[in-house]
Amino acid sequence: MRISIDGTCRGGGKVYTRFRLNNMPASHQLSIREATTKNGHVPAAIYESIQSGIEKNDRTFIGVFPIVAFTSCTFTIEERDENGRAVDSFDYRLNFTAAKWQSRLNYRLNKELCSEIRDYDEVVAYDKADMQFWSCIEDGNEMLIRGAIYTPYRNDTDLSIECVNDKLEPITFDLTPFGTAKLETSFSAERSRREFQFSLRLAHQTRRLIFRIQDNAHPKFNNFSVLDDGVLRDFIDFNRENRTNAQIDPSYPTWFKEHKATPGALSKQREIAFRVQPKFSIIVPLFNTPSNFFTDMVNSVLAQTYSNWELVLVNASPDNCELSSNVNEATSFDTRIIEVTLKENLGISENTNAGIAAATGDFISFFDHDDLLEPNLLFSYVEAINTHNDIDLLYCDEDKLMPDGSLAQPFFKPDFDLELLRNNNYICHMLTIRKALIDKLNPNSSEYDGAQDHNMTLQAVEQARRIHHVPSVLYHWRICETSTAANANSKPYASEAGIKAVQAHLDRMGIKGSVELARRPFTYRVTYDVPEPNPLVSIIIPTKDQVDILDNCIQSILEKSTYQNYEIVLIENNSTDKDTFAYYSRITQTHKDKIRVVFWEHEFNFSKLMNFGEVHANGDYLLLLNNDTEIISSNWIETMLGICSQPDVGAVGVKLLYPDDTIQHAGVTVTGGVAGHLGHNLPKNDWGYFALLDAQRELSAVTAACMMTKRSTFRQVNGFTEELKVAFNDIDYCLKIRELGQKVIYTPEVELYHYESISRGQDTVNKDKQLRFHREIAYMNYRWASVYVYGDPYSNPNLCHTEPGNTYYKLEMKQ
């Protein structure tokens, strides 16, 4: 065999070498055998290249080799005749160290060669199996690698893959299929490819990974792919960057310095005389307060730019001489500081009550003895009160003051959300309530110690005319060994008190439901009673062919649902497979009392399908469901129904998971590019920013892949907007509900799998679909311009408003 080597380059974890053969018959081809080492086999591939300007009798081939952690490997290149018999061979010893230096030299001196041979296996991928890698998601000690396998399209494809690292050590993994699709090519109707989307779960690592792809039905398609270590690290870094929400962002201290009120602004604030100048009574229960904490706390009040306040120090440790001396010094320094001395510690609730009794202000503010205020806190509150004179309760954003004096863990809160408040006392600091309202509340007693603020807040919001959130970090919550912020177990009694507080709130509101501790300390799961008698729920499922997908959905409903008063209405939309209609006949005969099929004989329009389904449904509650979902939570219907049956609720959405147990949907934020799914692609047990993904709460929207709504509400908003054929119709529906003054609730207590990639397909190839998509974006921006201008009330102005940062609660950075 007359063979020579033109040159070598590296890229993407592979070595590319061009071989030149002289006088090889046109009917002959080259093949290459894997190299054998003591650690295992090293795959390789070889392709004939089409190269202009070569000698008439020359043929060129490009060999592709994975870079492994060995000095060299020997591959056997064989010349085969038209019958596939080996007629000649050549042993090619590839020295990986030499290849590195040859590659560097060629990239400098022979760039044309490098451009011609690098990634050549991707150019000719239509003739072989190939893998592409899209992302890597870290999940504890494991990682998920997502991508797709592409093969020449055949009906009998039988794929298997193996993985080793660059040391040829076997890598075990679990493969989760994400669906398959036929991809047409623009240049040939006969060269279509099959796409298999996948997710691989494997132990966390950062070495180069080599995948051997085998089509057992078509061995000629066998190939290998490499996920280079550099690319893998880039995937990991990108994933970490996306998941670095504001709570854990190390740049927050710098961000805060750039966003806090400047000395000049503070100076101007002191000169402003408001039309309404309410007095604030700041209540601080003291108990063995360390001297330095006390001094810092008092100084932060003295620094307020708004001056109409009093500081009520409730000293519950009169025998602490140092503390008593500090209190006396403070009261002597400023007459606005007053002392209430107790004979003994009565507990936090009664201590606070003593301070309230002594207060003379228009508003009562609750301040912990070791925390700090920003100097413009009261100014910001007064500014809001002058804008809205019916404000009865105020709160602001907060962060943590760490033991080393740094600031961290900012909590940029949503605007008022009663459902979230039932889950946990997210309002927390700096709680300020109009004194006239406090006088109407039941005073806290010792049974609420540890949850006294939560109990008072729940009582107050029941009667408050307006609740105002100042979206600025104005309160610093000190972390120390005994603080709740540092140690959730420091007050074990607080959780029981919290359950009592939330249950008492439900009882006062006349809401039938039960309260129990949720998955995190100081959080509570509210389960609303299902109406009696149990109402009929109509599960509306649009569907077209793909019977195996539909049946998986239906069987999961039939087998897992514990609530039984439901019907399934299948909306048939232009199926063509005769097996589909045979399935309809079987399933409706088997479940006559549960399942019906109605026929929509027009083009696909999701909004019209939903409206058509509502007309044919019999239930007072509609449960809109995609056919590519699978029930996980057996109590899914009654959980959603309990929430949806509340008078002020219009729609309920749930937590949807991809089949590899990552989050597809945990509610929707209406910011950025119309809307984004919160927590998208996070592992299912990653609760995200301040565990909001694990909290039942109000949101601007949820997806209709699984959404319950009242039939009366559906009709009140005229159903789904039919101009939105495919995209954003569920977002629009939710916004119409909110426009009515009703709530949209997300609950993590219901989980379903959503096999989203098997749905009707992507809109990124077809030009008509792209045009339709842009028109639907334009509709949303026109119809809901006020939402995009004023912002999603369940996000925060300090958080990112563009994708993907808006779905992960990332800090909004100055441009």
C-alpha positions in Angstrom: 0.0 0.0 0.0 1.5 3.3 -1.1 0.4 5.6 1.6 1.7 8.9 2.9 0.6 11.4 5.5 -0.3 15.0 4.5 -0.6 16.3 8.0 -2.3 16.3 11.4 -4.3 18.6 13.5 -6.3 18.3 16.8 -9.7 19.6 17.8 -12.6 18.7 20.1 -10.7 15.9 21.8 -9.8 14.2 18.5 -6.8 13.9 16.2 -7.4 14.3 12.5 -4.8 12.9 10.0 -5.0 13.0 6.2 -3.6 10.0 4.4 -2.8 10.0 0.7 -2.9 6.8 -1.4 -1.4 6.5 -4.9 -2.9 4.2 -7.6 -5.6 2.6 -5.4 -8.4 1.2 -7.6 -11.6 3.3 -7.6 -13.6 0.3 -6.4 -11.4 -0.2 -3.3 -12.0 1.5 0.0 -10.1 1.9 3.3 -11.3 0.7 6.7 -9.6 1.1 10.0 -9.5 -1.2 13.0 -9.6 -0.1 16.6 -6.3 0.0 18.4 -5.8 -2.5 21.2 -4.1 -1.5 24.4 -3.7 -3.2 27.8 -6.5 -1.0 29.1 -9.0 -1.6 26.3 -9.8 -0.7 22.7 -9.4 2.8 21.1 -12.0 3.4 18.4 -11.2 5.2 15.1 -12.9 6.2 11.9 -11.8 6.9 8.4 -13.5 8.9 5.6 -12.6 9.5 2.0 -12.3 13.2 1.4 -13.1 15.1 -1.7 -10.1 17.3 -2.4 -9.4 19.5 -5.4 -5.9 20.0 -6.9 -4.5 16.5 -6.2 -2.8 14.1 -8.6 -5.1 12.2 -10.9 -4.3 8.8 -9.4 -4.2 10.0 -5.8 -7.0 9.5 -3.3 -7.1 11.1 0.1 -8.7 9.8 3.4 -9.1 11.5 6.8 -8.6 9.4 9.9 -10.3 10.5 13.1 -9.0 9.3 16.5 -10.0 10.1 20.1 -7.3 11.6 22.2 -6.5 9.2 25.0 -4.2 9.4 28.0 -1.5 7.3 26.5 1.7 8.1 24.6 0.7 6.3 21.5 -1.6 3.7 19.9 -1.3 1.6 16.7 -4.2 1.4 14.3 -4.4 -0.9 11.3 -5.6 0.7 8.1 -6.8 -1.9 5.6 -7.4 -1.6 1.9 -10.5 -3.6 0.9 -11.6 -4.7 -2.6 -15.1 -4.4 -4.0 -16.1 -7.7 -2.2 -14.9 -6.3 1.1 -11.8 -8.5 1.3 -8.6 -7.0 2.8 -5.9 -6.9 0.1 -3.4 -4.8 1.9 -2.8 -3.1 5.3 -0.7 -0.5 7.0 0.0 0.0 10.7 -0.3 3.6 11.7 1.3 4.4 15.0 -0.2 7.6 16.4 1.9 9.4 18.9 -0.4 11.7 20.8 2.4 13.9 22.1 3.8 14.4 18.6 0.4 15.0 17.3 -0.1 17.9 19.7 3.0 19.7 18.5 2.4 18.9 14.8 -1.1 20.3 15.3 0.2 23.5 16.8 2.7 23.9 14.0 0.1 23.2 11.3 -2.3 25.8 12.8 0.4 28.3 12.3 1.9 27.2 9.0 -0.7 25.2 7.2 -4.1 26.7 8.2 -5.7 25.4 4.9 -4.9 21.8 5.8 -6.4 22.2 9.3 -9.6 23.8 8.0 -10.0 21.0 5.5 -9.5 18.1 7.9 -10.7 19.3 11.3 -14.3 18.2 12.1 -14.5 16.3 8.9 -16.4 13.6 10.6 -19.2 16.2 11.2 -19.3 17.2 7.6 -20.0 13.6 6.5 -22.1 12.7 9.5 -25.1 11.8 7.3 -23.3 8.5 6.5 -22.6 7.5 10.1 -24.0 7.6 13.6 -23.0 10.8 15.5 -23.6 12.3 18.9 -24.0 15.9 19.8 -23.8 17.3 23.4 -25.9 20.2 24.5 -25.5 20.7 28.2 -24.4 19.3 31.5 -26.5 19.6 34.7 -24.9 18.9 38.1 -27.0 17.0 40.6 -25.0 16.4 43.8 -22.4 13.8 43.1 -23.9 13.1 39.8 -24.2 14.9 36.5 -26.7 14.8 33.6 -25.3 15.1 30.1 -27.9 16.0 27.5 -27.7 15.7 23.8 -28.8 13.7 20.8 -27.7 10.7 18.7 -28.1 11.1 14.9 -28.2 8.1 12.5 -29.1 7.7 8.9 -32.9 7.1 9.0 -33.9 3.5 9.0 -37.1 1.9 10.5 -35.2 -0.9 12.2 -32.4 1.1 13.9 -31.1 -0.7 17.0 -28.8 1.5 19.0 -26.5 0.9 21.9 -23.8 3.1 23.4 -20.8 2.6 25.6 -18.7 5.1 27.4 -15.1 5.2 28.6 -12.9 8.1 29.7 -9.5 9.0 28.2 -7.9 6.3 30.3 -10.3 3.8 28.7 -11.9 3.3 32.1 -15.5 2.2 31.7 -18.1 4.8 32.7 -21.4 3.5 33.8 -24.5 5.6 33.2 -28.3 5.6 33.1 -29.8 6.7 29.8 -33.1 8.5 29.8 -34.6 8.8 26.3 -36.2 12.1 25.5 -37.9 11.1 22.3 -37.1 10.6 18.6 -37.8 12.5 15.4 -37.2 12.2 11.7 -35.1 15.1 10.4 -35.3 15.9 6.7 -32.3 17.2 4.8 -32.4 20.2 2.4 -30.3 18.5 -0.2 -31.8 15.1 -0.5 -35.2 13.5 0.2 -33.4 10.2 0.6 -30.8 11.3 3.2 -33.0 12.0 6.2 -31.7 11.3 9.7 -33.2 10.0 12.9 -32.6 12.0 16.0 -32.6 10.3 19.5 -32.6 12.9 22.3 -31.1 11.6 25.5 -30.0 12.4 29.0 -27.2 10.5 30.6 -26.9 10.3 34.4 -23.4 9.4 35.5 -20.9 10.1 38.4 -19.6 13.6 38.4 -16.3 13.9 36.5 -14.3 16.2 34.3 -12.2 13.9 32.2 -12.6 13.5 28.4 -15.4 11.0 27.6 -15.4 8.8 24.6 -18.7 7.2 23.4 -18.9 4.2 21.1 -22.1 4.2 19.1 -23.3 0.9 17.7 -26.3 0.3 15.4 -26.7 -3.4 15.8 -29.0 -3.6 12.8 -26.7 -1.5 10.6 -23.0 -2.0 11.7 -21.7 0.2 8.9 -23.2 3.2 10.8 -21.1 2.4 13.9 -19.0 5.3 15.0 -17.6 7.1 18.1 -18.0 10.6 19.5 -16.0 12.6 22.0 -17.1 15.0 24.7 -13.9 16.9 25.3 -12.9 17.7 28.8 -12.7 21.4 28.0 -16.2 21.4 26.5 -17.5 19.4 29.5 -16.0 22.0 31.9 -17.6 24.8 29.9 -21.0 23.0 30.2 -20.5 22.7 33.9 -19.4 26.3 34.3 -22.3 27.5 32.3 -24.7 25.5 34.4 -23.2 26.8 37.6 -23.4 30.3 36.4 -27.1 29.9 35.5 -27.8 28.4 38.9 -25.9 31.1 40.9 -29.1 32.9 42.1 -28.9 36.1 44.1 -28.9 34.2 47.4 -25.6 32.6 46.7 -24.0 35.1 44.3 -20.6 36.1 45.7 -20.8 39.4 43.9 -23.7 40.6 46.1 -21.6 42.7 48.5 -20.3 44.7 45.5 -23.7 44.9 44.0 -25.2 46.2 47.3 -22.5 49.0 47.5 -23.5 50.1 44.0 -27.2 50.1 44.7 -27.5 51.4 48.2 -28.4 55.0 48.8 -25.4 57.3 48.4 -24.3 59.8 51.0 -25.6 62.6 48.8 -29.0 61.0 48.5 -29.2 60.5 52.2 -28.3 64.1 52.8 -31.1 65.3 50.5 -33.6 62.9 52.2 -33.0 64.7 55.5 -34.1 68.0 53.9 -37.4 66.7 52.6 -40.6 67.6 54.5 -43.4 65.1 53.7 -47.0 66.2 53.6 -47.9 63.3 55.9 -45.3 62.7 58.6 -46.4 59.6 60.6 -44.6 58.6 63.7 -42.9 55.2 63.9 -42.6 53.3 67.1 -39.7 50.8 66.7 -40.2 48.0 69.2 -37.0 46.1 70.2 -37.3 43.3 72.8 -33.9 43.0 74.6 -32.7 39.9 76.3 -29.0 39.6 77.3 -28.2 41.6 74.2 -24.4 41.7 73.6 -23.1 45.2 74.0 -21.7 45.6 70.5 -24.9 44.3 68.9 -26.9 46.8 71.0 -24.7 49.7 70.0 -24.9 48.8 66.3 -28.6 48.4 66.5 -29.3 51.7 68.2 -26.9 53.6 65.9 -28.7 52.3 62.8 -31.9 53.8 64.1 -30.2 57.1 65.0 -28.9 57.3 61.4 -32.4 57.3 59.9 -32.9 60.1 57.5 -36.6 60.4 58.5 -36.7 61.7 62.1 -40.2 61.2 63.4 -39.7 57.9 65.3 -39.3 56.5 68.8 -37.2 53.5 69.8 -38.9 51.4 72.4 -36.4 49.2 74.2 -38.1 46.4 76.1 -35.5 45.2 78.6 -36.4 41.6 79.7 -33.0 41.0 81.5 -32.9 43.8 84.1 -30.2 41.9 86.1 -27.8 42.2 83.2 -26.0 45.3 84.5 -24.0 45.9 81.2 -27.2 45.9 79.1 -29.1 48.1 81.6 -26.2 50.6 81.5 -26.3 50.6 77.7 -30.0 51.2 77.7 -29.7 54.1 80.2 -26.9 55.7 78.1 -29.1 55.4 75.0 -32.2 57.0 76.6 -30.0 59.8 78.0 -28.5 60.5 74.6 -31.8 60.9 72.6 -35.2 61.5 74.1 -36.8 59.6 71.2 -35.4 56.4 72.9 -37.5 55.1 75.7 -37.1 52.1 78.0 -39.7 49.6 79.2 -38.2 47.5 81.9 -39.7 44.1 82.7 -39.3 42.3 86.0 -38.4 39.1 84.2 -38.4 37.6 80.7 -42.0 36.9 79.8 -41.2 35.3 76.4 -40.9 37.1 73.1 -44.6 37.5 72.5 -45.4 39.1 75.9 -42.1 41.1 75.8 -43.2 42.6 72.5 -46.7 43.2 73.7 -45.2 45.4 76.5 -43.4 47.5 73.9 -46.6 47.9 71.8 -48.5 49.0 74.9 -45.9 51.8 75.5 -45.8 52.9 71.9 -47.2 56.3 70.9 -46.6 56.1 67.1 -48.9 55.9 64.2 -47.1 52.8 62.9 -45.4 50.0 64.9 -42.2 48.5 63.5 -40.7 45.3 64.8 -36.9 45.2 65.0 -34.7 42.4 66.4 -32.1 43.4 69.0 -29.1 42.3 67.0 -30.0 43.5 63.5 -29.3 46.7 61.5 -31.3 49.1 59.4 -30.3 51.0 56.3 -30.5 54.8 57.0 -33.2 55.3 54.4 -35.6 52.6 55.6 -38.1 54.8 57.4 -37.8 57.4 54.6 -38.8 54.8 52.0 -41.8 53.7 54.1 -43.0 57.3 54.6 -42.6 58.0 50.9 -44.9 55.0 50.1 -47.4 56.2 52.8 -47.5 59.6 51.2 -48.3 58.0 47.8 -51.0 55.7 49.2 -52.5 56.9 52.5 -54.4 53.6 53.0 -51.3 51.5 53.5 -51.7 49.5 56.7 -48.7 47.2 56.5 -45.2 47.6 55.0 -42.2 45.3 54.5 -38.9 45.5 52.6 -36.2 43.3 51.2 -33.4 42.0 53.5 -30.1 40.3 53.6 -27.9 38.6 56.2 -25.1 40.2 58.2 -22.5 37.6 58.5 -20.2 37.1 61.5 -17.3 38.6 59.6 -19.3 41.8 58.9 -20.0 41.1 55.3 -23.4 41.1 53.7 -24.8 38.0 51.9 -28.0 36.1 51.0 -30.2 38.9 49.9 -33.9 38.1 49.8 -35.5 40.1 47.1 -39.1 39.4 48.0 -42.2 39.3 45.8 -45.1 41.7 46.3 -47.8 40.6 48.7 -48.6 36.9 48.3 -51.0 35.5 50.8 -50.5 31.9 49.7 -46.7 32.2 50.1 -47.3 33.8 53.6 -49.3 30.8 54.6 -46.3 28.7 53.5 -43.8 30.7 55.4 -43.3 34.2 57.0 -41.6 35.6 53.9 -42.6 39.2 54.9 -40.5 38.9 58.0 -38.5 42.3 58.1 -39.0 45.1 58.6 -42.6 44.4 59.5 -44.4 47.6 60.1 -48.2 47.8 60.9 -50.5 50.8 61.4 -51.2 51.1 65.2 -54.9 51.5 64.6 -54.9 48.1 62.9 -52.8 46.5 65.6 -55.3 47.6 68.2 -57.9 45.5 66.4 -55.8 42.3 66.5 -55.6 39.6 69.1 -52.4 40.1 71.1 -49.8 37.4 70.7 -49.5 35.0 73.6 -46.7 32.6 74.6 -48.2 29.8 72.6 -47.0 31.7 69.5 -43.4 32.3 70.7 -41.1 31.7 67.8 -43.9 32.5 65.3 -45.2 35.7 66.9 -44.4 37.8 63.9 -46.0 35.3 61.5 -49.1 35.2 63.6 -49.4 39.0 63.8 -48.7 39.3 60.1 -51.4 36.8 59.2 -53.9 38.6 61.4 -53.0 42.0 60.0 -53.2 41.1 56.3 -56.7 39.7 56.9 -57.9 43.3 57.7 -55.3 45.5 56.0 -56.6 47.9 53.3 -53.3 48.0 51.4 -50.0 46.1 51.9 -46.9 47.7 50.5 -43.5 46.1 49.6 -40.5 48.3 49.3 -38.2 46.4 46.8 -34.9 47.5 48.3 -32.6 45.8 50.8 -33.1 48.0 53.9 -32.8 45.5 56.7 -29.7 43.4 57.7 -30.5 40.2 59.6 -27.5 39.3 61.8 -26.2 35.7 61.7 -25.0 34.4 65.0 -24.9 31.0 66.6 -28.3 31.4 68.3 -30.2 33.2 65.6 -32.9 31.5 63.6 -31.2 32.8 60.4 -28.1 30.7 61.1 -29.6 27.7 62.7 -33.1 26.4 61.9 -32.9 24.1 64.9 -32.2 26.9 67.4 -36.0 27.3 68.1 -37.6 23.9 67.7 -40.8 25.2 69.3 -41.2 27.8 66.6 -42.5 25.3 64.0 -45.3 24.1 66.2 -46.2 27.7 66.9 -46.2 28.4 63.2 -48.6 25.6 62.5 -50.9 27.0 65.1 -50.6 30.5 63.6 -51.5 29.4 60.1 -54.3 27.1 61.2 -55.8 29.9 63.3 -55.6 32.1 60.2 -57.5 29.6 58.1 -60.1 29.3 60.9 -60.6 33.0 61.1 -61.0 33.2 57.3 -63.6 30.4 57.3 -61.3 28.3 55.1 -61.6 24.6 55.5 -58.1 23.0 55.4 -55.3 21.5 57.5 -51.8 22.6 58.2 -48.7 20.5 58.7 -44.9 21.1 58.6 -43.6 21.1 55.1 -40.3 19.8 53.8 -38.2 22.7 55.3 -38.1 24.2 58.8 -40.6 27.0 59.5 -42.5 26.2 56.3 -46.1 24.8 56.3 -48.1 22.7 53.9 -51.7 23.9 53.7 -54.1 21.2 52.3 -57.5 22.7 51.4 -60.5 20.5 51.8 -62.2 19.3 48.7 -65.8 20.6 48.3 -68.6 18.3 49.4 -70.2 16.7 47.5 -67.1 16.1 45.3 -67.6 18.0 42.1 -67.0 16.5 38.6 -63.6 17.3 37.2 -63.3 17.3 33.4 -59.8 16.3 32.2 -59.4 17.7 28.7 -56.6 16.2 26.6 -55.9 17.3 23.0 -54.3 14.5 21.0 -53.2 13.5 17.6 -51.9 9.9 16.8 -48.9 8.8 19.0 -51.2 6.3 20.8 -48.4 5.0 23.0 -47.8 8.4 24.4 -51.5 9.0 25.0 -52.0 5.6 26.6 -49.2 6.2 29.0 -50.9 9.4 30.1 -54.4 7.8 30.4 -53.2 4.7 32.2 -51.3 6.8 34.8 -54.6 8.7 35.4 -56.7 5.6 35.7 -54.2 3.7 37.9 -52.9 6.4 40.2 -55.7 8.9 40.8 -57.2 8.6 44.2 -60.0 11.2 43.4 -62.6 9.3 41.4 -65.2 11.9 40.3 -63.6 12.8 37.0 -64.2 12.3 33.2 -61.6 12.3 30.5 -62.5 14.2 27.3 -60.1 13.4 24.4 -60.0 16.1 21.7 -59.1 14.2 18.6 -57.3 16.5 16.1 -56.8 15.1 12.6 -55.1 11.8 13.4 -54.2 9.7 10.4 -53.0 6.4 11.9 -55.8 3.8 11.9 -54.4 2.4 15.2 -55.3 5.6 16.8 -59.0 5.1 16.1 -58.9 1.5 17.1 -57.4 2.7 20.4 -60.2 5.2 20.9 -62.8 2.4 20.4 -61.1 0.2 22.9 -60.5 2.7 25.6 -64.0 4.2 25.5 -65.6 0.8 25.6 -63.4 -0.3 28.5 -64.0 2.9 30.4 -67.5 4.1 29.3 -68.1 6.0 32.5 -64.8 7.9 32.3 -63.6 8.5 28.8 -65.1 10.2 25.7 -63.7 11.3 22.4 -64.8 14.4 20.6 -63.6 15.3 17.1 -62.0 18.7 16.1 -61.8 18.5 12.3 -59.9 21.7 11.7 -56.3 22.8 11.7 -54.3 22.6 14.9 -55.0 25.6 17.1 -54.4 24.9 20.8 -56.7 27.7 22.0 -59.6 26.5 19.8 -59.0 23.0 21.0 -59.3 24.1 24.6 -62.4 26.1 23.9 -63.9 23.2 22.0 -63.1 20.9 24.9 -64.8 23.2 27.4 -68.0 23.1 25.4 -68.0 19.3 25.5 -67.0 19.0 29.1 -69.6 18.3 31.9 -67.6 19.3 35.0 -67.6 22.5 37.0 -63.8 22.2 37.1 -61.6 21.8 34.0 -58.2 20.1 34.2 -56.3 20.9 31.0 -53.7 18.3 30.4 -51.1 17.5 27.6 -51.2 14.0 26.2 -47.4 13.7 26.8 -47.7 13.8 30.6 -47.6 11.1 33.2 -49.0 11.4 36.7 -46.6 11.0 39.7 -48.7 12.3 42.6 -51.7 10.1 43.2 -53.6 12.9 45.0 -53.0 15.3 42.2 -56.7 16.0 41.4 -57.9 16.6 45.0 -54.8 18.8 45.8 -55.5 21.0 42.8 -59.2 21.0 43.4 -58.8 22.0 47.0 -56.9 25.1 45.9 -59.0 25.9 42.8 -62.2 25.7 44.8 -61.1 28.7 46.9 -63.3 31.7 45.9 -60.4 33.9 45.0 -58.5 31.4 42.9 -58.9 31.1 39.1 -56.2 28.6 38.0 -53.8 26.2 39.6 -50.5 24.8 38.1 -48.1 22.2 39.2 -44.5 21.1 39.1 -43.6 19.3 35.9 -40.5 17.2 35.5 -38.6 16.0 32.5 -38.1 12.2 32.4 -34.5 12.6 33.8 -36.0 14.2 37.0 -35.1 17.8 36.2 -37.6 20.6 36.4 -39.5 21.5 33.2 -41.9 23.9 35.0 -42.2 25.3 38.5 -44.4 28.2 37.6 -43.9 31.0 35.1 -42.3 34.5 35.4 -43.8 37.0 33.0 -40.6 39.0 32.2 -38.0 39.0 29.4 -39.0 37.2 26.3 -42.7 37.1 27.1 -42.4 34.4 29.8 -40.0 31.9 31.3 -40.4 28.7 33.2 -39.0 29.0 36.7 -36.3 26.6 37.7 -36.1 25.2 34.2 -33.6 22.3 34.1 -32.7 22.3 37.8 -32.6 18.9 39.5 -36.0 18.2 41.0 -34.7 18.5 44.5 -33.1 21.8 43.9 -35.6 24.2 45.5 -33.9 27.2 44.0 -33.8 30.8 45.3 -34.9 30.8 49.0 -36.7 27.5 48.2 -39.4 29.3 46.3 -39.7 26.4 43.9 -40.8 24.3 46.8 -43.4 26.8 48.1 -47.1 26.9 47.2 -47.6 30.4 46.1 -49.2 32.9 43.8 -47.7 33.6 40.4 -48.5 35.6 37.3 -48.9 32.4 35.2 -48.6 28.7 35.0 -48.4 26.4 32.0 -51.5 24.7 30.6 -49.6 21.4 30.2 -51.3 20.7 33.5 -53.7 23.4 34.7 -57.0 23.3 36.6 -59.4 26.2 36.3 -63.1 26.8 37.2 -65.5 26.4 34.3 -67.1 29.7 35.5 -63.8 31.5 35.3 -63.1 30.0 31.9 -66.3 31.4 30.6 -65.9 34.7 32.4 -62.6 35.4 30.5 -64.0 34.0 27.2 -61.7 31.0 27.3 -58.4 30.9 25.5 -57.5 33.6 23.0 -57.8 32.0 19.6 -55.4 34.4 17.9 -52.7 32.6 19.9 -52.7 29.3 18.0 -49.7 27.7 19.6 -47.5 29.8 22.0 -48.4 31.9 25.1 -52.1 31.1 25.1 -51.8 29.7 28.6 -49.9 32.8 29.8 -52.5 35.0 28.2 -55.3 33.0 29.9 -53.6 33.4 33.3 -53.1 37.1 32.9 -56.8 37.5 32.0 -57.7 35.7 35.2 -55.5 38.1 37.2 -57.1 41.0 35.4 -60.4 39.8 37.0 -58.8 40.0 40.4 -58.5 36.3 40.8 -55.3 34.4 41.7 -53.1 31.9 39.8 -51.5 29.4 42.2 -48.5 27.2 41.7 -48.2 24.1 43.9 -45.2 21.9 44.2 -47.3 19.3 46.1 -48.3 17.9 42.7 -45.7 16.4 40.3 -46.1 15.0 36.8 -43.6 14.0 34.2 -43.8 16.0 31.0 -42.3 14.3 27.9 -42.1 17.7 26.2 -39.7 16.8 23.5 -42.2 14.3 22.1 -44.8 17.1 21.5 -45.7 18.7 18.2 -42.1 19.8 17.5 -39.9 22.8 17.4 -40.7 26.1 15.7 -37.2 27.0 14.7 -37.0 25.4 11.2 -40.3 26.1 9.4 -40.4 29.8 8.3 -44.2 29.9 8.6 -44.0 28.7 12.2 -41.4 31.4 12.9 -43.7 34.0 11.5 -46.6 32.8 13.6 -44.4 32.7 16.7 -43.2 36.3 16.2 -46.8 37.5 15.7 -47.8 35.8 18.9 -45.0 37.5 20.7 -46.2 40.8 19.2 -49.7 40.1 20.4 -48.5 39.5 24.0 -46.4 42.6 24.1 -49.3 44.7 22.8 -52.1 43.1 24.9 -50.1 43.0 28.1 -47.8 46.0 27.7 -48.5 47.1 31.3 -47.3 43.8 32.7 -44.0 44.1 30.9 -43.6 47.8 31.8 -44.5 47.6 35.5 -43.0 44.1 36.0 -44.1 40.8 37.4 -45.2 41.4 41.0 -43.9 37.9 41.9 -40.4 38.7 40.7 -38.5 41.7 42.0 -37.0 44.8 40.2 -33.6 43.8 41.6 -33.7 40.4 39.8 -32.8 39.7 36.2 -35.6 40.2 33.8 -34.1 38.6 30.7 -33.7 34.9 29.9 -32.3 32.7 31.2 -31.4 34.7 34.4 -35.1 35.6 35.1 -35.9 31.9 35.6 -33.2 31.4 38.2 -33.6 34.7 40.3 -30.2 36.1 39.3 -29.1 39.6 40.3 -29.9 42.4 37.8 -26.6 43.9 37.0 -26.0 47.5 36.0 -25.3 47.9 32.3 
